[in-house]
Amino acid sequence: MSIFKTLATAALGLGLIAGAASAEELKFANFMAPTHPYVAGVFEPFATRVDELTNGDVTVRLYNGGELGAGPTDQYSRVVDGVTELAIGLPGYTASTFPVTLLTELPGVITEQGGTETIWNHIDLFQPEFRRVKLIGLWSSAPNLLYMRDKAVHAPADLKGLNIRVPSRTTGLLVEAWGGNPVSMPVSEIYNAMQTGVIDGAMIDGSATHAFKLGEVANHLTTGMNSTISPFFIVMNRDAFEGLSAEDQAALEKAGREASDLGHQVQVSEAAKGVEAFAAMPGKEVIRLTPEEAAAFDAVDAGVAEKVIAETGGDAGSVVDTLKAD
């Protein structure tokens, strides 16, 4: 082989290596189990779309089950600190960082079916709270319901003195107004806490029947009252995002917007299935409140909303009015 052919072959090999090295792999931290519906229904399609839209320039590798660090409440900080490039989380776990975003939780502000579209129609209202990261996805969930270990709840009086897990401060204020004792706790701890009696119940949407196996430890499920709707986000390390080309940045934004719709669809669908599955389990009871029973819960909503809006301050009132009018 001539020296020229050898050099040409070597150059080609180096070019292939350089091309492979140029692909950017992004870590995606997921605190949920690999079997959670979000993995196959949202996160894997998101990774596929990023690969497709960037022509393989950017790939996403999922780390499920807390592989990059245990604890759902630390997801946001992991992205800020660069432990991971991407993460799924809930604004309610770091409520002081997202007071305006969490206005979407208030009963009646957004709807179960149209909540995510409303959020994105007014996404500029929430962007300032994500200035330390890049907001990639944001969606609303199904309403939080009452999973109870032993006590059947038909009225607020039934909650008096009981410890109820809540996903956010707003939901805690609602539970407190109903007469219960709100207990802040990440979703991954609910099962053991309810099984051992540390908590008497939990506020979470219907997907928890299977996704977090609450059908095994709860015996009663109360539905029908106005409740909070917890938003979810996908965020990205800002330096990592800004290090991408403009085309790849646009691809991440597009994939994230699509993932938001998928997240909403999966959440609402799985929540409905979860309620029906709970009802079909031997010895379990789904309590579907009558309008009169629901009214006793709903009567306190306005007071909680007023308190949250006042404490949030600024333009909180106009934000709520804008979202309701959408």
C-alpha positions as CSV (number, residue, x, y, z in Angstrom):
1,M,0.0,0.0,0.0
2,S,1.4,3.4,-1.0
3,I,2.0,6.0,1.7
4,F,-0.6,8.2,0.0
5,K,-3.3,5.5,0.3
6,T,-2.3,4.8,3.9
7,L,-2.6,8.5,4.8
8,A,-5.9,8.7,3.0
9,T,-7.3,5.7,4.9
10,A,-6.0,7.1,8.2
11,A,-7.7,10.5,7.4
12,L,-11.0,8.7,6.7
13,G,-10.8,6.8,9.9
14,L,-10.1,10.0,11.9
15,G,-13.0,11.7,10.2
16,L,-15.4,8.9,11.2
17,I,-14.2,9.1,14.8
18,A,-14.6,12.8,14.8
19,G,-18.1,12.5,13.4
20,A,-19.1,10.0,16.0
21,A,-17.6,12.1,18.8
22,S,-19.6,15.2,17.6
23,A,-22.9,13.5,18.6
24,E,-24.0,15.0,21.9
25,E,-25.5,12.5,24.4
26,L,-27.8,14.1,27.1
27,K,-28.5,12.4,30.3
28,F,-32.2,12.3,31.4
29,A,-32.8,11.8,35.1
30,N,-36.1,10.1,35.9
31,F,-37.0,9.3,39.5
32,M,-39.8,7.0,38.5
33,A,-39.5,3.3,38.0
34,P,-38.8,2.0,34.4
35,T,-42.4,0.5,34.5
36,H,-44.1,3.9,35.0
37,P,-46.4,4.8,32.1
38,Y,-44.4,8.0,31.5
39,V,-41.3,6.0,30.4
40,A,-42.8,4.2,27.4
41,G,-45.5,6.9,26.8
42,V,-43.5,10.1,27.1
43,F,-39.7,9.8,27.8
44,E,-38.8,7.2,25.2
45,P,-40.8,9.0,22.5
46,F,-39.1,12.2,23.5
47,A,-35.7,10.6,23.1
48,T,-36.6,9.2,19.8
49,R,-37.9,12.6,18.5
50,V,-34.7,14.4,19.6
51,D,-32.6,11.9,17.7
52,E,-34.9,12.2,14.6
53,L,-35.1,16.0,14.7
54,T,-31.4,16.5,15.1
55,N,-30.5,13.8,12.6
56,G,-28.6,12.0,15.3
57,D,-26.5,15.0,16.4
58,V,-28.1,14.9,19.8
59,T,-29.3,11.8,21.6
60,V,-31.0,11.3,25.0
61,R,-30.2,8.5,27.4
62,L,-32.7,7.7,30.1
63,Y,-31.6,7.0,33.6
64,N,-34.7,5.6,35.3
65,G,-35.5,4.7,38.9
66,G,-33.3,7.5,40.4
67,E,-30.1,6.2,38.9
68,L,-28.6,9.7,38.9
69,G,-29.6,10.3,42.5
70,A,-32.4,9.3,44.8
71,G,-35.1,11.7,45.7
72,P,-37.7,13.3,43.4
73,T,-37.4,16.7,45.2
74,D,-33.8,17.1,44.0
75,Q,-34.5,16.8,40.3
76,Y,-34.5,20.5,39.6
77,S,-31.2,21.1,41.5
78,R,-29.6,18.2,39.7
79,V,-30.2,20.0,36.4
80,V,-29.0,23.4,37.8
81,D,-25.8,21.8,39.2
82,G,-25.1,19.9,36.0
83,V,-25.5,16.4,37.5
84,T,-27.8,15.7,34.5
85,E,-28.6,17.6,31.4
86,L,-32.4,16.8,31.5
87,A,-34.8,15.8,34.3
88,I,-38.5,15.3,35.0
89,G,-39.9,16.9,38.1
90,L,-42.8,18.8,39.7
91,P,-42.7,22.5,40.5
92,G,-44.6,21.6,43.7
93,Y,-41.4,20.0,45.1
94,T,-39.6,23.3,45.1
95,A,-42.6,25.6,45.5
96,S,-40.8,28.7,46.4
97,T,-39.1,28.7,43.0
98,F,-42.3,28.4,41.0
99,P,-45.1,30.4,42.7
100,V,-46.6,31.6,39.5
101,T,-46.4,28.3,37.7
102,L,-48.2,26.7,40.7
103,L,-51.1,29.0,40.3
104,T,-52.2,26.5,37.7
105,E,-52.7,24.0,40.6
106,L,-55.6,26.0,42.1
107,P,-59.0,24.4,41.7
108,G,-60.9,25.7,38.7
109,V,-58.0,27.7,37.1
110,I,-57.3,25.2,34.3
111,T,-59.3,22.1,33.3
112,E,-58.3,18.5,33.3
113,Q,-58.7,18.1,29.5
114,G,-57.4,21.5,28.3
115,G,-54.9,22.4,31.0
116,T,-51.7,21.8,29.0
117,E,-53.0,23.8,26.0
118,T,-53.9,26.7,28.3
119,I,-50.4,26.6,29.9
120,W,-48.7,26.7,26.5
121,N,-51.0,29.4,25.3
122,H,-49.6,31.6,28.1
123,I,-46.1,30.1,28.5
124,D,-44.5,33.5,28.7
125,L,-46.2,34.0,32.1
126,F,-44.1,31.1,33.5
127,Q,-40.8,31.4,31.6
128,P,-39.2,33.8,34.1
129,E,-39.3,31.2,36.9
130,F,-37.3,28.9,34.7
131,R,-34.4,31.3,34.1
132,R,-31.8,29.1,35.9
133,V,-32.6,26.2,33.5
134,K,-34.1,25.8,30.1
135,L,-37.8,24.9,30.1
136,I,-38.3,22.0,27.7
137,G,-41.7,20.5,28.7
138,L,-44.6,21.5,31.0
139,W,-47.9,19.9,31.3
140,S,-50.9,19.5,33.7
141,S,-52.1,16.3,35.2
142,A,-55.4,14.8,36.2
143,P,-56.9,16.2,39.5
144,N,-55.6,14.9,42.8
145,L,-57.9,12.5,44.6
146,L,-58.0,11.1,48.1
147,Y,-56.5,7.7,48.6
148,M,-57.3,6.5,52.1
149,R,-55.9,3.6,54.0
150,D,-58.7,2.9,56.4
151,K,-61.1,5.9,56.6
152,A,-63.9,6.3,54.0
153,V,-64.2,10.0,53.3
154,H,-67.6,11.4,52.4
155,A,-67.2,14.9,54.0
156,P,-64.5,17.2,55.2
157,A,-65.3,16.2,58.8
158,D,-64.1,12.7,58.0
159,L,-60.5,14.1,57.5
160,K,-60.3,15.8,60.9
161,G,-57.0,15.0,62.6
162,L,-55.8,12.6,59.8
163,N,-52.4,12.8,58.2
164,I,-52.7,13.3,54.5
165,R,-49.7,13.4,52.1
166,V,-49.7,16.4,49.7
167,P,-47.6,17.0,46.6
168,S,-47.3,20.8,47.2
169,R,-48.0,23.6,49.5
170,T,-51.2,24.6,47.6
171,T,-52.6,21.2,48.0
172,G,-51.6,21.3,51.7
173,L,-53.6,24.4,52.2
174,L,-56.6,22.7,50.7
175,V,-56.3,19.7,52.9
176,E,-55.8,21.9,55.9
177,A,-59.0,23.8,55.1
178,W,-60.8,20.5,54.8
179,G,-59.6,19.6,58.4
180,G,-56.7,17.3,57.7
181,N,-53.1,17.5,58.6
182,P,-51.0,18.0,55.4
183,V,-47.8,16.0,55.2
184,S,-45.2,17.0,52.5
185,M,-43.8,13.9,51.0
186,P,-42.3,12.8,47.6
187,V,-44.4,10.3,45.7
188,S,-41.8,7.6,46.1
189,E,-42.4,7.5,49.8
190,I,-46.2,7.2,49.8
191,Y,-46.5,3.5,49.6
192,N,-44.4,2.7,52.7
193,A,-45.8,5.6,54.7
194,M,-49.4,4.5,54.1
195,Q,-48.6,0.8,54.6
196,T,-47.0,1.6,58.0
197,G,-49.6,4.1,59.1
198,V,-47.3,7.1,59.1
199,I,-50.0,8.7,56.9
200,D,-53.7,8.0,56.7
201,G,-54.1,9.0,53.1
202,A,-52.6,10.7,50.1
203,M,-53.6,13.4,47.6
204,I,-52.5,12.2,44.2
205,D,-54.2,11.5,40.8
206,G,-55.7,8.2,39.8
207,S,-52.7,6.9,38.0
208,A,-51.2,6.1,41.4
209,T,-53.3,3.0,41.6
210,H,-50.8,1.2,39.4
211,A,-47.9,3.6,38.8
212,F,-47.1,3.7,42.6
213,K,-49.1,0.6,43.6
214,L,-51.4,2.5,45.9
215,G,-54.1,0.0,45.1
216,E,-52.2,-2.4,47.4
217,V,-52.2,-0.2,50.5
218,A,-55.3,2.0,50.2
219,N,-58.8,0.7,50.7
220,H,-60.9,3.8,49.8
221,L,-60.7,6.4,47.0
222,T,-62.7,9.6,47.1
223,T,-63.5,11.5,43.9
224,G,-65.8,14.2,42.8
225,M,-64.6,17.3,44.6
226,N,-62.8,20.2,43.0
227,S,-59.1,19.6,43.6
228,T,-55.6,20.7,42.7
229,I,-54.0,19.7,39.3
230,S,-50.2,19.2,39.8
231,P,-48.1,20.3,36.8
232,F,-45.0,18.4,35.6
233,F,-41.9,19.8,33.9
234,I,-38.9,18.6,31.9
235,V,-36.0,21.0,32.4
236,M,-32.5,21.2,30.9
237,N,-29.2,22.5,32.1
238,R,-29.0,26.0,30.6
239,D,-25.2,25.8,29.8
240,A,-25.8,22.4,28.0
241,F,-28.7,23.9,26.0
242,E,-26.8,27.0,25.0
243,G,-23.9,24.8,23.9
244,L,-26.0,23.3,21.1
245,S,-26.4,24.7,17.7
246,A,-29.5,26.9,17.0
247,E,-30.9,24.0,14.9
248,D,-30.5,21.5,17.7
249,Q,-31.9,23.9,20.2
250,A,-35.0,24.3,18.1
251,A,-35.3,20.5,17.9
252,L,-35.2,20.1,21.6
253,E,-37.9,22.8,22.0
254,K,-40.1,21.0,19.4
255,A,-39.6,17.6,21.0
256,G,-40.4,19.1,24.4
257,R,-43.6,20.7,23.3
258,E,-44.7,17.3,21.8
259,A,-43.7,15.6,25.0
260,S,-45.9,18.0,26.9
261,D,-48.9,16.9,25.0
262,L,-47.9,13.2,25.4
263,G,-47.5,13.7,29.1
264,H,-50.9,15.2,29.5
265,Q,-52.5,12.4,27.4
266,V,-50.8,9.7,29.3
267,Q,-51.6,11.2,32.7
268,V,-55.3,11.8,32.1
269,S,-55.7,8.4,30.5
270,E,-53.8,6.5,33.2
271,A,-55.7,8.3,35.9
272,A,-59.1,7.3,34.6
273,K,-57.9,3.7,34.2
274,G,-56.5,3.8,37.7
275,V,-59.9,4.8,39.3
276,E,-61.7,2.0,37.4
277,A,-59.0,-0.5,38.3
278,F,-59.3,0.5,42.0
279,A,-63.1,0.0,41.8
280,A,-62.6,-3.5,40.4
281,M,-60.2,-4.7,43.2
282,P,-61.8,-6.9,45.8
283,G,-62.5,-5.1,49.1
284,K,-61.8,-1.6,47.6
285,E,-64.3,1.3,47.5
286,V,-64.5,4.2,45.1
287,I,-66.5,7.0,46.7
288,R,-68.0,9.2,44.0
289,L,-69.3,12.2,45.9
290,T,-72.8,13.5,45.2
291,P,-73.1,17.1,44.2
292,E,-74.2,17.9,47.7
293,E,-71.3,16.1,49.3
294,A,-68.8,17.7,46.8
295,A,-70.2,21.2,47.6
296,A,-69.0,20.8,51.2
297,F,-65.4,20.4,50.0
298,D,-65.7,23.0,47.2
299,A,-67.0,25.6,49.6
300,V,-63.4,26.2,50.9
301,D,-61.8,26.5,47.5
302,A,-62.3,30.2,47.2
303,G,-60.7,31.0,50.5
304,V,-57.6,28.8,49.6
305,A,-57.3,30.5,46.2
306,E,-57.5,34.0,47.7
307,K,-54.8,33.1,50.3
308,V,-52.5,31.7,47.6
309,I,-53.0,34.6,45.2
310,A,-52.4,37.1,48.0
311,E,-49.2,35.4,49.2
312,T,-47.9,35.1,45.6
313,G,-48.4,38.8,45.1
314,G,-47.4,40.7,42.0
315,D,-49.7,40.0,39.1
316,A,-50.9,36.7,40.5
317,G,-54.6,37.8,40.3
318,S,-54.4,38.8,36.7
319,V,-52.5,35.5,35.8
320,V,-55.3,33.5,37.3
321,D,-57.9,35.5,35.5
322,T,-56.0,35.1,32.2
323,L,-55.8,31.3,32.6
324,K,-59.4,31.0,33.6
325,A,-60.5,32.9,30.6
326,D,-58.6,30.8,28.1
